[in-house]
Amino acid sequence: MTQESPCLDFYAEALEIAIWGYGVVLALRADNPPKRAQTLTNLGNARQTQAQMGINPAANLESAIAHYDTKLNLV
């Protein structure tokens, strides 16, 4: 954590935990396309937020777009 933004560091850490959790949930929702689509949206949103926070922006935006594209193929 940095001295300048401990709250931002905490939020970034919480996003990493959420992203890990969404990965677990995706495996559990393999046979439920509507719920899987919802989880992919949440995962894309989390990656987009990371990019907006300046955390590896290019890779996180690319990941967000991939999750959104996968979701569109489900619905």
LOPA-278845 format. One record per residue: residue in one letter; x negated, y, z negated of N, C-alpha, C, O in turn. Coordinates in pm, whole numbers, padded with zeros to 5 digits, always signed. Example, Ala and Ser with C-alpha at 12.3 -4.5 7.8 and 13.67 -1.06 7.14 Angstrom:
A-01319-00569-00780-01230-00450-00780-01320-00330-00780-01424-00332-00846
S-01285-00225-00708-01367-00106-00714-01290+00003-00787-01341+00114-00804
# end
This chain:
M-00083-00119+00000+00000+00000+00000-00087+00125+00000-00195+00129-00060
T-00038+00224+00069-00111+00350+00070-00059+00440-00040+00055+00426-00085
Q-00142+00534-00082-00101+00630-00184+00006+00725-00130+00089+00775-00206
E+00003+00750+00001+00092+00849+00061+00235+00800+00077+00329+00879+00064
S+00255+00674+00104+00389+00627+00134+00418+00489+00076+00439+00394+00152
P+00421+00475-00055+00449+00343-00113+00588+00293-00078+00608+00173-00064
C+00685+00382-00063+00820+00340-00026+00823+00284+00116+00889+00185+00144
L+00750+00351+00205+00742+00304+00343+00675+00168+00350+00717+00081+00426
D+00572+00150+00272+00504+00020+00267+00597-00089+00216+00599-00201+00268
F+00674-00056+00114+00770-00152+00059+00875-00189+00164+00912-00305+00178
Y+00923-00088+00237+01024-00111+00340+00967-00198+00452+01035-00287+00502
A+00842-00173+00492+00777-00253+00595+00763-00398+00549+00782-00491+00628
E+00729-00416+00424+00718-00551+00368+00853-00622+00366+00863-00740+00398
A+00957-00548+00329+01092-00604+00327+01137-00644+00467+01204-00746+00484
L+01100-00565+00567+01134-00600+00706+01066-00730+00748+01127-00813+00815
E+00941-00748+00709+00870-00872+00742+00941-00993+00681+00953-01097+00745
I+00986-00978+00558+01059-01087+00492+01190-01113+00564+01228-01228+00584
A+01260-01007+00602+01386-01023+00674+01365-01092+00808+01443-01180+00846
I+01261-01053+00879+01232-01115+01009+01204-01263+00992+01250-01345+01072
W+01130-01298+00890+01104-01440+00862+01237-01512+00834+01260-01622+00884
G+01322-01450+00754+01451-01509+00721+01540-01527+00842+01608-01629+00856
Y+01540-01428+00931+01620-01440+01053+01573-01558+01137+01655-01625+01201
G+01443-01584+01138+01391-01700+01211+01445-01830+01154+01479-01921+01229
V+01453-01837+01023+01510-01956+00958+01657-01970+00992+01705-02079+01023
V+01729-01860+00987+01873-01862+01015+01899-01902+01161+01995-01973+01188
L+01815-01857+01253+01832-01896+01393+01828-02048+01409+01905-02105+01487
A+01739-02112+01337+01730-02258+01345+01857-02323+01290+01901-02427+01341
L+01916-02263+01188+02037-02318+01128+02162-02293+01213+02260-02366+01203
R+02157-02191+01296+02274-02154+01377+02263-02199+01522+02328-02143+01610
A+02182-02298+01547+02159-02343+01684+02286-02386+01754+02297-02372+01876
D+02383-02439+01680+02506-02488+01742+02623-02391+01728+02738-02430+01749
N+02596-02266+01695+02701-02166+01677+02663-02038+01752+02608-01946+01693
P+02692-02032+01884+02650-01918+01966+02691-01780+01914+02608-01689+01919
P+02814-01759+01865+02846-01624+01815+02760-01582+01695+02714-01468+01689
K+02738-01674+01602+02654-01641+01486+02508-01627+01527+02436-01542+01474
R+02465-01709+01621+02327-01699+01671+02306-01563+01739+02202-01500+01721
A+02405-01519+01816+02396-01388+01882+02386-01276+01779+02309-01181+01797
Q+02463-01286+01672+02459-01186+01566+02320-01181+01501+02267-01073+01474
T+02264-01297+01476+02131-01305+01415+02024-01249+01509+01932-01181+01464
L+02037-01277+01639+01941-01222+01736+01948-01070+01740+01846-01003+01754
T+02069-01015+01727+02083-00869+01722+02013-00814+01598+01940-00715+01607
N+02035-00878+01484+01969-00834+01360+01818-00841+01373+01746-00752+01328
L+01770-00946+01435+01626-00964+01453+01570-00856+01546+01465-00799+01520
G+01642-00829+01653+01600-00722+01744+01599-00587+01676+01508-00507+01696
N+01699-00562+01594+01706-00435+01521+01589-00421+01424+01531-00313+01410
A+01554-00529+01357+01441-00525+01263+01311-00497+01337+01229-00418+01290
R+01291-00562+01450+01169-00539+01529+01165-00396+01582+01060-00332+01584
Q+01281-00345+01624+01288-00207+01673+01253-00108+01561+01183-00010+01583
T+01303-00136+01443+01272-00050+01328+01123-00051+01297+01064+00053+01268
Q+01062-00168+01304+00917-00176+01283+00843-00089+01385+00750-00016+01349
A+00885-00097+01510+00821-00016+01614+00837+00133+01584+00743+00211+01601
Q+00956+00173+01540+00980+00313+01507+00896+00358+01389+00863+00476+01377
M+00861+00266+01302+00776+00297+01187+00629+00303+01226+00544+00338+01144
G+00599+00269+01351+00461+00272+01397+00385+00144+01373+00263+00141+01383
I+00456+00038+01340+00394-00092+01315+00388-00168+01447+00489-00222+01493
N+00271-00172+01506+00250-00243+01632+00364-00216+01730+00434-00310+01770
P+00385-00090+01769+00503-00050+01846+00527-00129+01975+00639-00174+02000
A+00424-00146+02054+00444-00214+02182+00491-00358+02163+00586-00402+02228
A+00424-00430+02077+00460-00570+02055+00598-00583+01992+00675-00672+02029
N+00630-00495+01897+00761-00504+01832+00874-00465+01926+00982-00525+01922
L+00852-00365+02012+00955-00330+02110+00975-00443+02211+01088-00475+02249
E+00865-00503+02252+00874-00617+02345+00952-00731+02281+01035-00795+02346
S+00925-00757+02155+00995-00863+02082+01144-00829+02067+01230-00915+02085
A+01174-00703+02033+01313-00661+02019+01389-00682+02149+01500-00735+02148
I+01330-00640+02260+01395-00655+02390+01418-00802+02421+01523-00839+02474
A+01321-00886+02390+01335-01030+02416+01451-01088+02335+01526-01171+02386
H+01465-01045+02210+01576-01095+02128+01710-01047+02181+01807-01122+02185
Y+01715-00921+02223+01840-00868+02281+01874-00942+02411+01991-00973+02435
D+01774-00969+02494+01798-01043+02619+01849-01184+02591+01942-01231+02657
T+01791-01250+02493+01835-01385+02458+01980-01380+02412+02059-01468+02446
K+02014-01278+02335+02151-01263+02288+02247-01247+02406+02353-01309+02409
L+02210-01165+02502+02296-01143+02618+02321-01271+02697+02426-01287+02758
N+02225-01361+02695+02243-01489+02765+02337-01582+02690+02386-01679+02748
L+02362-01555+02563+02453-01639+02483+02599-01597+02499+02690-01680+02492
V+02619-01468+02519+02759-01419+02524+02809-01406+02664+02924-01366+02685
# end
